[in-house]
Amino acid sequence: MLLLLSGEGPSDLGRCAMPVGQCDGDAFEAGPMAALVDQIIQDVLKFSVLKDVPTRLRYIAKQCLSDVADDLRGNRRAVSLTGKKQGQETGYFMKMAWSYGKLALQIEADEDDSAVAVFFRDTDGTHSIRDGAWAEKWHSIERGFGRAGFERGVPMLPKPTSEAWLLCAAKSSPYQACSALEDLPGNLGSSRHPKKELARAFGEEKSSAELREWLEGHPFEPDSAMEMGSYRAFRERMVEVLNTVRGRA
């Protein structure tokens, strides 16, 4: 199995150690969300990609997906992904997932192996989340993977940001009333942004590496966290895809 990861930066899934479009696990600096993904793999497949087979991991930067999207847009047979029924933002999510799916198929062919592709984006980083926005973005990612013909894509779409998921485990009463965390403001200027709430829970603002190390030492409790709808959707899809891969073995 190949594990493909694509996110927004070091604070979520991680980044390549060097400024390149793609890197494998040996040249990958894992973020906290990569540790969370790996914990689910350990639960289902009983091994760690990060620790046991890092060369089976490929990180793909946002710019790399944008370059693939530009190539697809240059193909006359490719039609626009943004129409009257689809806003610019959700069209962007669909375009990036379409590009990712196409790239995943190419990597599968090159490596002669099945790939699981995790696509991370925060739901909101600028304003309050209107009703239905999370679902629209989730379905846009699904449609993008579907358009590419790639069947093992996994949206990872925390609401409002990944820090809300971590806060569920780190707050003074871990895993209690976590659904309310999804209603925290996504605007970084807010005093109640999940990143600031997480820093208060720890008594300091931890680096991405420190958050990953903390999560490795305090494995996420999935059954307790399923109260958060955005986490539940991600985990259920991730487990579904991993079981598909296991069935191919």
N, C-alpha and C positions, 0 to 999 in steps of 0.2 A: 504494500500500500504506500502511496505517496500522499503526504499531507501538504497541501498548498494553503498558504495564509496570505491575505492581503488586507491591510488596515490603513489607518490614518497616520500612525506614527509610534514612537517609542512608548507612549503612555498607555497604549492599548495592546496590540499584538506584538509590537516591537519594530525593529528596523535592521537593515543590513549594516554591518560594521563599517563598510566602505560605501560611498555614494554611487551605488550601482542599481540597476533596475531589478535584478534578481540575485538571490544568493541562496545557498543551501544552509543547513543547520550549523555547520562548522563556522560559517561566517555571519551567523544571525545572532543578534542581541534580542533575546526573548523578553517581551513585556508581560505584565500580569495576565492579560487575556489569553496569551499563548499558554501560560501555565494552566489556566482554567480549561482550555481546550484539551490539553494533554492529560489532565485528570480524568476527563470523560473518556478519552481513549483508553486509559489504564483501566477504568471501570468496565468497559465493554470488551476490549481486545486483550487486556492483561499484559500490556507492555507500554513503555513510554517512548514516544518518538523523540522527544527532546533529549532524553538520557541514553536510550538504548540504540536508536538508529537515526541520529541527527542528519545523516546524509539523505534520508528519505523525506526530509522537509525542504520545501522551497518557499521562500518569502518573495512576494511580488509587490513592488512599490506602486503607489498610486500613479506616478508618472508613466510607469511601464504600461498600465492599463489604458491611460490616456493615449499613449502612442498607438496601441492596438486599435483603440476606438477611431483614431484618425485614419488608420489604414482601412478600417471597415467603412468609414464614411466616404472614403475615396472610391470604394467599389460601387459602380453604378447600380448594381443589383440590390444594394442595401438601401432601404427606405428610412426616412426620418423616424426617430423613436418618440418625438414629441408632437402631439396632436391636440385637437380641441378638447379631448377628454382627459388629457394628461398634462400636468403642469411641468414647468421647466425643471423643478427640483426632482420630482419622481422620475422624469425622463432621464435625468442624469444618473440616478440610481440604476435604472434599467440598462442604460448604455454601458455603464461600468461593469455590471454583472454579465452582460452580453459579451463584452470584450474579455472578461475573466473566463467565462465558459469556453470561448473559442481558444484562448491560450491554454486552458486546462486540457482540452482535447489534444492540442498539439504536443503538450508535455507528456500526456499519456502515451501517445504514439511513439514519441522519441524514447521513452523509458520502458515501453512495453509493460505497463503496470496500470492498475486502477488508481485514480486520484480522488481525494476528498478535498473540496475547495471551500474554505471558510472565508466569507466576505464580511469584514467588520466595518460598520459605520455607526457613530453615535446618532441617535434619533434627532437630537436638537442641541445646538450650541449657541443659539442666538436669542431665542424668544420662548414664550410659553407654548407648549405643544397643544395645538387645537385638536379637538375630538376627531379621531379617524386618521390623523397624520401618520401615526406609527404603522397602522395597517396598510395604508397606501404605499409607504416606503417598502415594507416587507414584501408586499405583492409585486411591487415593481422589480425588486431583486429577483424574485421567483420567475417573473416573466422574462427577465434578461437571461437567466440561466436556461430557461426553456427555449428561448429564441436561438440560443447557441447550440441547442441539442445536447446539453450537458446535464446529466441526471443526478450528479452527486454534489450539487452546490448547497451550501449551508449559510443562510443569512445569520449574521450575529449583530443584532440591532438593539443594544441596550436603550432603555427609556428612563431618563433622558440621556444619560451618559454612562460609561462603564463604571465610573466611581460609585454610582448608585448600587450596582451589584456588589461591589466590594464593601460598601457601607453596610449592607445587609448583614454581612458576617463580622464586621469590625466594630459596630456600635455597641454601646454599653449593655444592651439586651440583644445579643446576636440572634438573628433570624426571627425576631418578633416584629409583627406588624410591618413587614417589609414592603407590602404593596403600596403603602403611602409614599415610599421613596421614589416611586415612578412619577409622582406628581410634583417633585421638586423642580424649581425653575432651571431651564437649560441655559439661561443667560449668565455668562461668566461674571458679569458685573453684579449679580445678585449675591447678597451675603449668605443665601441658603443654597447656592449652587452645590451639587454633590461633591465636587472637588474640595470645597471649603469645609463642608460637613465632614468629609472623610479626614481631613487634616485635624479638625477638632477632635474627632474620635480617637485618633492616634496621639494627639498632643503635639503634633508636628506635621509638616508636609513632607511626605516620603517621596523619594525618587522612584522612577519606574522600576529600576532594578530592586530597590528595597521592597516595593509592593509585590513584585514577583516572588522574592525570597520569603516574604511574610505569607503569601498564599501557598507556597510550597510547604511551609512549616505548619500551616493551618488549612488543610484541604477543605475546599468548598463543600458544604453539605447540601447536595442537590435537592433532596426531598424537602428540606426545610425552606429552601429558597424558591420553590416552585410557586409560591404565592405571587411572585413577581411575574406578570404575564409575559414580559419581553424575554426574561430568562427561561421561562417554561417553554416558550415557542422555540428558542434556540436549542435548548437541550434535547427536546423531543425530536427535532429535525436532525440534530447531530447523531443521536442514538440510532435513529432510523437509517441514516446513511451508513453508519459504521456496521450495523447489522447486515446491510446489503453487501458491503465489502467482505465481511466475515463469511457470508454465504457463498461468495465466489472462491474462497480459499480452498 
